Amino acid sequence: MSKTSYKLRKVNIKDLDLIYAWSNDPLVRKNSFDKNKISLLKHENWFKNILRKKDSIFIFCKKDLPLGLIRFVYFNRGLKISYMISKDFRGKGIAKIMIKEFIKKIRKKNLYRTKKIFAFVINKNYASSITLENSGFIYSGLKYGSHCYINI
């Protein structure tokens, strides 16, 4: 797969149902901090708030095919990211490419004026730990009850 065919695009209202389905995927729920299924009403309210925030969530696509998403919040003088990959594209290295593209985008344009990017992983989510390490993150230990990774 050529990296040039990948892109990060801003989320839009048309993505509501797609992200809702991804968010309630059993493996996503298993590896989330909140294990409960998300109601449509709760998701719609969350999504409306996300749309008001500039550039806080991106869909990662190959051409126009959505593969996953990456989002961030401001955290501890940096950014905290979280991400998920469509079940059809897991295990193919997509998360690593997406994370690297996101970091490249914000570093290149000095977006969000941040130096540190954090990611937190629940215990036993080995796939995410490996993905983050392969994406240039360094394990920083247990923080807030989770495994903390930092990209500086």
Secondary structure as the mmCIF struct_conf table of DSSP 4:
data_model
#
loop_
_struct_conf.conf_type_id
_struct_conf.id
_struct_conf.beg_label_comp_id
_struct_conf.beg_label_asym_id
_struct_conf.beg_label_seq_id
_struct_conf.end_label_comp_id
_struct_conf.end_label_asym_id
_struct_conf.end_label_seq_id
HELX_RH_3T_P HELX_RH_3T_P1 LYS A 3 SER A 5
STRN STRN1 TYR A 6 LYS A 10
HELX_RH_3T_P HELX_RH_3T_P2 ILE A 13 ASP A 15
HELX_RH_AL_P HELX_RH_AL_P1 LEU A 16 SER A 23
TURN_TY1_P TURN_TY1_P1 ASN A 24 ASN A 24
HELX_RH_AL_P HELX_RH_AL_P2 PRO A 26 LYS A 30
TURN_TY1_P TURN_TY1_P2 ASN A 31 ASN A 31
BEND BEND1 SER A 32 ASP A 34
BEND BEND2 ASN A 36 ASN A 36
HELX_LH_PP_P HELX_LH_PP_P1 LYS A 37 SER A 39
HELX_RH_AL_P HELX_RH_AL_P3 LEU A 40 ARG A 52
BEND BEND3 LYS A 53 LYS A 53
TURN_TY1_P TURN_TY1_P3 LYS A 54 ASP A 55
STRN STRN2 ILE A 57 LYS A 62
TURN_TY1_P TURN_TY1_P4 LYS A 63 ASP A 64
STRN STRN3 LEU A 65 PHE A 75
TURN_TY1_P TURN_TY1_P5 ASN A 76 ARG A 77
STRN STRN4 GLY A 78 ILE A 85
HELX_RH_3T_P HELX_RH_3T_P3 LYS A 87 PHE A 89
TURN_TY1_P TURN_TY1_P6 ARG A 90 GLY A 93
HELX_RH_AL_P HELX_RH_AL_P4 ILE A 94 LYS A 108
TURN_TY1_P TURN_TY1_P7 LYS A 109 ASN A 110
HELX_RH_3T_P HELX_RH_3T_P4 LEU A 111 ARG A 113
BEND BEND4 LYS A 115 LYS A 115
STRN STRN5 LYS A 116 VAL A 121
TURN_TY1_P TURN_TY1_P8 ASN A 123 LYS A 124
HELX_RH_AL_P HELX_RH_AL_P5 TYR A 126 ASN A 134
TURN_TY1_P TURN_TY1_P9 SER A 135 GLY A 136
STRN STRN6 ILE A 138 LYS A 143
TURN_TY1_P TURN_TY1_P10 TYR A 144 GLY A 145
STRN STRN7 SER A 146 ASN A 151
#
